[in-house]
Amino acid sequence: MLVKILGALDFIAGLVLIFGTRFAPHTILIFFGIILLIKSLIGLLRDFASWIDLLAGIIFILAVFFQIPLIICIIAGVLLIQKSIFSFFS
């Protein structure tokens, strides 16, 4: 059950990365950034999924202060959505 909830958070975060880092309020960016950083630390950076969370969390936090290139946001968003789809089926 927890895996599905965290997968849903990954899916929503991936959609925000793909479609709206420039338009999302700063509180949403910081919220998803902190959640993804905590998730990556829970995984202790042992597997690739934890590294994806770490990368996406850093991108969310940096998007508050800088304009991140769109291609980087799209790549990180697709990786998060792919990870969330696998968590729905496990």
C-alpha positions as semicolon CSV with decimal commas, in nm:
position;residue;x (nm);y (nm);z (nm)
1;M;0,000;0,000;0,000
2;L;0,280;0,241;0,089
3;V;0,458;0,158;-0,237
4;K;0,148;0,257;-0,433
5;I;0,113;0,587;-0,244
6;L;0,479;0,674;-0,301
7;G;0,437;0,568;-0,664
8;A;0,145;0,809;-0,698
9;L;0,363;1,087;-0,553
10;D;0,632;1,000;-0,808
11;F;0,375;1,013;-1,088
12;I;0,247;1,356;-0,983
13;A;0,601;1,486;-0,935
14;G;0,695;1,358;-1,281
15;L;0,399;1,538;-1,435
16;V;0,494;1,858;-1,256
17;L;0,850;1,825;-1,385
18;I;0,736;1,768;-1,742
19;F;0,460;2,026;-1,762
20;G;0,496;2,288;-1,498
21;T;0,817;2,374;-1,316
22;R;0,801;2,723;-1,462
23;F;0,436;2,771;-1,361
24;A;0,411;2,579;-1,033
25;P;0,415;2,774;-0,708
26;H;0,734;2,758;-0,506
27;T;0,563;2,573;-0,222
28;I;0,477;2,281;-0,453
29;L;0,832;2,268;-0,588
30;I;0,980;2,269;-0,238
31;F;0,726;2,008;-0,116
32;F;0,805;1,762;-0,395
33;G;1,178;1,835;-0,364
34;I;1,184;1,754;0,006
35;I;0,965;1,444;-0,036
36;L;1,189;1,306;-0,311
37;L;1,507;1,380;-0,116
38;I;1,365;1,200;0,189
39;K;1,264;0,905;-0,028
40;S;1,615;0,885;-0,171
41;L;1,766;0,885;0,177
42;I;1,527;0,611;0,288
43;G;1,658;0,396;0,003
44;L;2,014;0,475;0,121
45;L;2,113;0,534;-0,243
46;R;2,158;0,159;-0,291
47;D;1,965;0,126;-0,615
48;F;1,901;0,330;-0,928
49;A;1,552;0,432;-0,813
50;S;1,697;0,616;-0,512
51;W;1,936;0,801;-0,740
52;I;1,643;0,906;-0,962
53;D;1,465;1,042;-0,653
54;L;1,778;1,230;-0,548
55;L;1,824;1,381;-0,894
56;A;1,459;1,484;-0,923
57;G;1,459;1,629;-0,569
58;I;1,764;1,840;-0,647
59;I;1,602;1,959;-0,970
60;F;1,287;2,059;-0,782
61;I;1,485;2,254;-0,522
62;L;1,701;2,423;-0,786
63;A;1,392;2,514;-0,990
64;V;1,290;2,747;-0,709
65;F;1,605;2,955;-0,756
66;F;1,710;2,898;-1,120
67;Q;1,551;2,823;-1,454
68;I;1,635;2,461;-1,526
69;P;1,657;2,373;-1,898
70;L;1,339;2,209;-2,021
71;I;1,513;1,896;-2,154
72;I;1,656;1,818;-1,810
73;C;1,313;1,853;-1,652
74;I;1,158;1,629;-1,918
75;I;1,422;1,357;-1,875
76;A;1,387;1,357;-1,496
77;G;1,007;1,363;-1,525
78;V;1,001;1,066;-1,762
79;L;1,229;0,870;-1,530
80;L;1,001;0,946;-1,234
81;I;0,689;0,846;-1,427
82;Q;0,856;0,524;-1,542
83;K;0,955;0,446;-1,184
84;S;0,601;0,513;-1,063
85;I;0,449;0,284;-1,327
86;F;0,677;0,001;-1,213
87;S;0,575;0,062;-0,853
88;F;0,206;0,033;-0,945
89;F;0,265;-0,313;-1,094
90;S;0,484;-0,452;-0,817
